[in-house]
Amino acid sequence: MLSLHHAHLMCSDIDATLDFLVRGLGADVIRDVDFAGARNVLLQLGSGHVHLYDQAPKHPGQGTVHHLGIQSDDLETARKRLQDIGASVTEIRSDPLADYLMAQGPDKLLLEIFAPRAEVLAELPDYFAMNR
């Protein structure tokens, strides 16, 4: 099963973006961690999620979004399905928090398809719930 999980925003000033979303929109900070070599802040805004990444956009502009985060309970099947339609897909990578792959779609749409580790699921069950 696949479920859209989050929008991931590149931030030239992560603290300013964090302040804007928390104070301006009422987002809640779920976690502030180092992941893939940079500070990542995970926010909940209503029933949706926003991830902030502490790196300026490579191509700044209005509405710069780095990727769509898709949670999966079967990365191999997701990878094969994307390969079968000719998408550019990475190998499955491992990180202390999750296994993941990256894929690119039309218009350079970047997808992160990930499976959180069991201990992360146990610590944040509501955040990673796939059936809401």
Secondary structure, DSSP 4 states (H G I P E B T S, - for coil): -EEEEEEEEE-SSHHHHHHIIIIIH--EEEEEEEETTEEEEEEEETTEEEEEESS--SS--TT---EEEEEES-HHHHHHHHHHTT-EEPPPEE-SSEEEEEEE-GGG-EEEEEEE-HHHHHHSTTTT-S--
